[in-house]
Amino acid sequence: MNHALMVENEVLINASLDRVWDVLTNPDETRKYMFGCETVSDWKSGSPLLWRAEVEGKVTVFVKGYIVSIKPGQMLAYTTFDPNNPSIEDIPENYLTVTYNISDVDGQTRLVVTQGDYSMVADGEKRYNDTVNGGGWASVLTQIKKVAEA
């Protein structure tokens, strides 16, 4: 592939930047919108980030990665990989980067989520198409908005 394959979705949330940041990083909040998964991290650049949940009495890691960059209340970038997919080798070259950018827009918080570059990872075009056909981050952003505004 010779062009970047990125997924980008955004939402306006009727909540403060601090509230949205808490929803994005607090495991008690992430469980409410990310399919029951809690985040596990110390939220420092270079640190591991796990998305895990208890399923049938067993704790399972559904996504793993590392914090790439973090500016509390503004931006979070992390890598992501599904360790339960045996068809894709667990090497750094196959990890995607997810970036959250949050900003104030006339008293609302704008959250923009970007994921990619799918053109750089194994089976990238299929993974990209699966994500796009699944609506990208739209359904998760809808849930984040509900949680933040509650």
Residue pairs with C-beta under 8 A, 6 or more apart in sequence:
1 119
1 124
1 125
2 119
3 119
4 116
4 117
4 119
5 116
5 117
5 118
5 119
5 124
5 125
5 128
6 114
6 115
6 116
6 117
6 118
7 114
7 115
7 116
7 118
7 128
7 131
7 132
7 136
7 137
8 112
8 113
8 114
8 115
8 136
9 112
9 113
9 136
9 137
9 138
9 141
10 110
10 111
10 112
10 113
10 141
11 110
11 111
11 141
11 142
11 144
11 145
12 105
12 108
12 109
12 110
12 111
13 20
13 108
13 109
13 110
13 111
13 144
13 145
13 148
13 149
14 108
14 148
14 149
15 23
15 108
15 109
15 148
15 149
16 109
17 73
17 74
17 102
17 103
17 104
17 109
18 73
19 109
19 148
20 102
20 109
20 111
20 144
20 148
21 72
21 73
21 102
22 29
23 29
23 30
23 33
23 144
23 147
23 148
24 30
24 76
24 100
24 102
24 111
24 144
25 39
25 41
25 43
25 76
26 39
27 38
27 39
27 40
28 38
29 147
30 37
30 38
30 39
30 51
31 37
31 38
31 53
32 143
32 147
33 140
33 143
33 144
33 146
33 147
34 51
34 140
34 143
35 53
35 62
36 53
36 54
37 51
37 52
37 53
37 62
37 63
38 51
38 52
38 53
39 49
39 50
39 51
40 48
40 49
40 50
40 51
40 52
41 47
41 48
41 49
41 50
41 67
43 67
43 70
43 72
44 67
44 70
45 67
45 68
45 69
45 70
46 66
46 67
47 66
47 67
48 64
48 65
48 66
48 67
49 64
49 65
49 66
49 67
49 78
50 61
50 63
50 64
51 61
51 62
51 63
51 64
52 59
52 60
52 61
52 62
53 59
53 60
53 62
54 60
60 84
61 83
62 82
62 84
63 80
63 81
63 82
63 83
64 80
64 81
64 83
65 78
65 79
65 80
65 81
65 95
65 98
66 78
66 79
66 95
67 76
67 77
67 78
68 77
68 78
68 79
68 97
69 75
69 76
69 77
70 76
70 77
73 102
74 101
74 102
74 103
75 99
75 100
75 101
75 102
76 99
76 100
77 97
77 98
77 99
77 100
78 97
78 98
79 92
79 95
79 96
79 97
79 98
80 95
80 96
80 97
80 98
80 115
81 88
81 90
81 94
81 95
81 96
82 88
83 90
87 123
88 94
88 121
88 122
88 123
89 122
93 120
93 121
93 122
94 121
94 122
95 121
96 115
96 116
96 117
96 118
96 121
96 127
97 115
97 116
97 117
98 113
98 114
98 115
99 113
99 114
99 115
100 111
100 112
100 113
101 111
101 112
101 114
102 109
102 110
102 111
102 112
103 109
103 110
104 110
109 148
111 141
111 144
113 137
113 140
113 141
115 131
115 136
115 137
116 128
117 124
118 124
118 125
118 127
118 128
118 131
119 125
119 128
121 127
